Amino acid sequence: MRTDSKQSLDGISIVGNEGRIVEWNLAMEQLTGTSRSEALGRYAWDLAARMVPAGHLQLQVRNRMKALIEEIMQTGTNPMNGPVTYRIARPDGSEVVTRQTIFLIRTPHGHLLGTLNQDMTTIERAERGLQESENRFRSLVEYALEAILLLDLRGTLLFANRAAAGLVGAPDPAVLTGRNVMEYLAPESHEAAIRDFAQVAQGHDAFLSEYTLVAGPGSRKNVESIGKVISYKGTPAILIS
């Protein structure tokens, strides 16, 4: 068993009938910061409680883990529905995010409980960084002095910033979402807009266009815009400024 799990990139631990750890591979050592010699022979729930990050109730974690392992060993069934993601505190004070899947190993002498542990720390950091970047970008776009719109290829407004709402006299950008941009164009600009949409649909974009907007009763504004086809939520869309 040691040989089979030694080369695994994922952390593997196996718990015996009494709840003691009988296997702890190299990847598990690297993931948790706990050596194989430290882990083998220990009760799984005691080791789990030691790895709980600061601020968590170690006793509560220990008791829950003990009850879960005993239930699996006694019933021969796994009540866990899919993998669980949680944090591990290493002895050096650092923390890692791991996704753990529990599986049952049936032997002639009883049940063994195995865990497969994947290091998700890098992925979580990347996702968090991406979300932070998206939030910063959204703030920049929403409060830009230049009007910015996002349309589908039929002209339906998917997004408008504050400056765009101000151009047509809308009190809030949200009221524009779902409306068609043609509603805000003067009749004499409809033909040009339809022609430009047709060009974009054929793959021609990033060209300047001039339109007349209807900004309210008796109010008109001439605007110059440039559009670029982008992917938005997996489908083509037009970004206009």
C-alpha positions as CSV (number, residue, x, y, z in Angstrom):
1,M,0.0,0.0,0.0
2,R,2.9,2.3,0.8
3,T,4.4,1.6,-2.7
4,D,1.1,2.3,-4.5
5,S,0.4,5.6,-2.8
6,K,4.0,6.8,-2.7
7,Q,4.0,8.2,-6.3
8,S,0.6,9.9,-6.0
9,L,0.4,13.6,-6.4
10,D,-2.6,13.7,-4.1
11,G,-2.5,13.2,-0.4
12,I,-3.7,9.7,0.6
13,S,-4.4,8.6,4.1
14,I,-6.0,5.3,5.3
15,V,-7.6,4.7,8.7
16,G,-7.8,1.3,10.2
17,N,-10.6,-0.4,12.1
18,E,-9.8,1.3,15.4
19,G,-9.7,4.7,13.8
20,R,-5.9,4.8,13.8
21,I,-4.0,6.0,10.7
22,V,-2.2,3.2,8.9
23,E,-1.1,5.0,5.7
24,W,0.1,8.5,5.1
25,N,1.9,9.1,1.8
26,L,4.5,11.6,0.8
27,A,2.0,14.0,-0.8
28,M,0.0,14.0,2.5
29,E,3.2,14.9,4.3
30,Q,3.8,17.8,2.0
31,L,0.2,18.9,2.1
32,T,-0.2,18.9,5.9
33,G,3.3,19.5,7.1
34,T,3.0,16.4,9.2
35,S,5.4,13.6,8.6
36,R,4.4,10.0,8.1
37,S,6.1,8.9,11.3
38,E,4.1,11.5,13.2
39,A,0.8,10.4,11.6
40,L,1.0,6.6,11.7
41,G,-0.7,5.0,14.6
42,R,-2.5,8.2,15.8
43,Y,-6.2,8.4,16.0
44,A,-7.5,10.2,12.9
45,W,-9.8,12.5,14.9
46,D,-6.9,13.7,17.2
47,L,-4.7,14.5,14.2
48,A,-7.6,16.3,12.4
49,A,-8.3,18.4,15.5
50,R,-4.6,19.4,15.6
51,M,-4.9,20.7,12.0
52,V,-7.9,22.9,12.6
53,P,-7.1,26.6,11.8
54,A,-7.1,29.1,14.7
55,G,-10.6,30.3,15.6
56,H,-12.2,26.9,15.1
57,L,-13.4,24.6,17.9
58,Q,-10.9,21.8,18.0
59,L,-13.0,19.6,20.4
60,Q,-16.0,20.0,18.2
61,V,-14.0,19.0,15.1
62,R,-12.5,16.0,16.9
63,N,-15.9,14.7,18.1
64,R,-17.5,15.1,14.7
65,M,-14.6,13.3,13.0
66,K,-14.7,10.5,15.5
67,A,-18.5,10.0,15.1
68,L,-18.2,10.0,11.3
69,I,-15.4,7.5,11.2
70,E,-17.2,5.2,13.7
71,E,-20.4,5.4,11.7
72,I,-18.6,4.5,8.4
73,M,-16.7,1.6,10.1
74,Q,-19.9,0.2,11.7
75,T,-22.3,0.6,8.9
76,G,-20.0,0.0,5.9
77,T,-21.5,3.0,4.2
78,N,-20.2,6.4,3.4
79,P,-22.7,9.2,4.3
80,M,-20.5,11.9,2.7
81,N,-22.0,13.1,-0.5
82,G,-19.0,14.1,-2.7
83,P,-15.8,15.9,-1.8
84,V,-15.5,18.5,0.9
85,T,-13.3,21.6,0.8
86,Y,-11.7,22.8,4.0
87,R,-8.6,24.4,5.4
88,I,-5.7,22.7,7.2
89,A,-3.3,24.5,9.6
90,R,0.3,23.4,9.2
91,P,2.7,23.3,12.1
92,D,4.6,26.2,10.7
93,G,1.6,28.4,11.0
94,S,0.6,28.4,7.3
95,E,-2.7,27.2,6.0
96,V,-3.7,25.2,2.9
97,V,-7.0,24.6,1.2
98,T,-7.7,20.9,0.5
99,R,-10.5,19.1,-1.2
100,Q,-11.1,15.7,0.5
101,T,-12.9,12.7,-0.8
102,I,-13.6,9.8,1.5
103,F,-13.8,6.3,0.2
104,L,-14.4,2.9,1.8
105,I,-12.1,-0.1,1.4
106,R,-13.6,-3.5,2.2
107,T,-11.2,-6.2,3.4
108,P,-11.8,-9.8,4.7
109,H,-10.9,-8.4,8.2
110,G,-13.2,-5.4,8.2
111,H,-13.4,-1.9,6.7
112,L,-10.7,0.6,6.1
113,L,-11.4,4.3,5.4
114,G,-9.4,6.1,2.9
115,T,-9.1,9.8,2.1
116,L,-7.9,11.4,-1.2
117,N,-6.8,15.0,-0.6
118,Q,-6.1,17.5,-3.3
119,D,-4.3,20.8,-2.7
120,M,-6.6,23.6,-3.8
121,T,-4.6,26.5,-2.3
122,T,-3.2,27.8,-5.6
123,I,-6.6,27.5,-7.4
124,E,-8.4,29.3,-4.5
125,R,-5.8,32.1,-4.6
126,A,-6.1,32.4,-8.4
127,E,-9.9,32.5,-8.2
128,R,-9.8,35.1,-5.4
129,G,-7.4,37.2,-7.4
130,L,-9.6,36.9,-10.5
131,Q,-12.6,38.0,-8.5
132,E,-10.8,40.9,-7.1
133,S,-9.6,41.9,-10.5
134,E,-13.1,41.6,-11.9
135,N,-14.5,43.8,-9.1
136,R,-11.8,46.5,-9.7
137,F,-12.5,46.4,-13.5
138,R,-16.2,46.6,-12.9
139,S,-15.8,49.6,-10.6
140,L,-13.6,51.4,-13.2
141,V,-16.1,50.7,-16.0
142,E,-19.1,51.7,-13.9
143,Y,-17.7,55.1,-12.9
144,A,-15.8,55.9,-16.1
145,L,-16.6,59.3,-17.6
146,E,-17.0,57.7,-21.0
147,A,-20.3,55.9,-21.8
148,I,-19.7,52.1,-22.0
149,L,-22.3,49.6,-23.2
150,L,-22.4,45.9,-23.7
151,L,-25.0,44.5,-26.3
152,D,-25.8,41.2,-27.7
153,L,-25.8,40.8,-31.5
154,R,-29.5,41.7,-31.6
155,G,-28.9,45.0,-29.9
156,T,-30.2,44.0,-26.5
157,L,-28.5,45.9,-23.7
158,L,-26.6,43.6,-21.3
159,F,-24.8,46.3,-19.4
160,A,-24.6,50.0,-19.3
161,N,-22.4,52.2,-17.0
162,R,-23.5,55.4,-15.3
163,A,-22.2,57.7,-18.0
164,A,-24.3,55.7,-20.6
165,A,-27.4,56.1,-18.5
166,G,-26.8,59.8,-18.3
167,L,-26.6,60.1,-22.0
168,V,-30.2,59.0,-22.5
169,G,-31.5,60.5,-19.3
170,A,-32.0,57.2,-17.4
171,P,-32.0,57.5,-13.6
172,D,-30.1,54.3,-13.1
173,P,-28.1,52.0,-15.5
174,A,-30.1,49.0,-14.3
175,V,-33.2,50.3,-16.1
176,L,-31.4,49.9,-19.4
177,T,-30.7,46.2,-19.1
178,G,-32.9,44.1,-21.3
179,R,-34.0,47.1,-23.5
180,N,-33.0,47.3,-27.1
181,V,-30.5,50.0,-28.1
182,M,-32.7,51.0,-31.0
183,E,-35.2,52.5,-28.5
184,Y,-32.6,55.2,-27.7
185,L,-31.6,56.0,-31.3
186,A,-33.3,58.7,-33.3
187,P,-35.2,57.3,-36.4
188,E,-32.7,58.7,-38.8
189,S,-30.0,56.6,-37.1
190,H,-31.8,53.3,-37.3
191,E,-30.6,52.5,-40.8
192,A,-27.0,53.1,-40.0
193,A,-27.2,51.1,-36.8
194,I,-28.8,48.1,-38.6
195,R,-26.0,48.3,-41.2
196,D,-23.3,48.4,-38.5
197,F,-24.9,45.4,-36.7
198,A,-24.8,43.5,-39.9
199,Q,-21.1,44.3,-40.4
200,V,-20.3,43.2,-36.8
201,A,-22.2,40.0,-37.3
202,Q,-20.0,39.3,-40.4
203,G,-16.8,39.8,-38.3
204,H,-16.1,43.5,-39.0
205,D,-15.7,45.6,-35.9
206,A,-13.6,48.3,-34.3
207,F,-14.8,51.1,-36.7
208,L,-16.1,54.5,-35.7
209,S,-19.8,55.3,-36.1
210,E,-22.0,58.3,-35.5
211,Y,-25.5,58.2,-34.2
212,T,-28.1,60.6,-32.9
213,L,-29.5,59.6,-29.5
214,V,-32.9,60.5,-28.1
215,A,-32.2,61.5,-24.5
216,G,-35.7,62.5,-23.6
217,P,-38.6,64.5,-25.0
218,G,-37.2,67.1,-27.3
219,S,-33.6,66.2,-26.4
220,R,-31.1,64.8,-28.9
221,K,-27.4,64.2,-28.7
222,N,-24.9,63.3,-31.4
223,V,-22.4,60.7,-30.4
224,E,-19.4,59.0,-31.9
225,S,-18.9,55.4,-30.9
226,I,-16.6,52.4,-31.5
227,G,-17.5,48.8,-31.0
228,K,-15.6,45.6,-30.5
229,V,-16.8,42.0,-30.5
230,I,-15.9,40.2,-27.3
231,S,-17.0,37.0,-25.5
232,Y,-19.5,37.5,-22.7
233,K,-20.6,34.5,-20.6
234,G,-19.6,32.2,-23.5
235,T,-21.5,34.1,-26.2
236,P,-20.5,36.9,-28.7
237,A,-21.3,40.4,-27.5
238,I,-20.5,43.9,-28.6
239,L,-18.6,46.3,-26.3
240,I,-19.2,49.9,-27.2
241,S,-17.7,53.1,-25.9
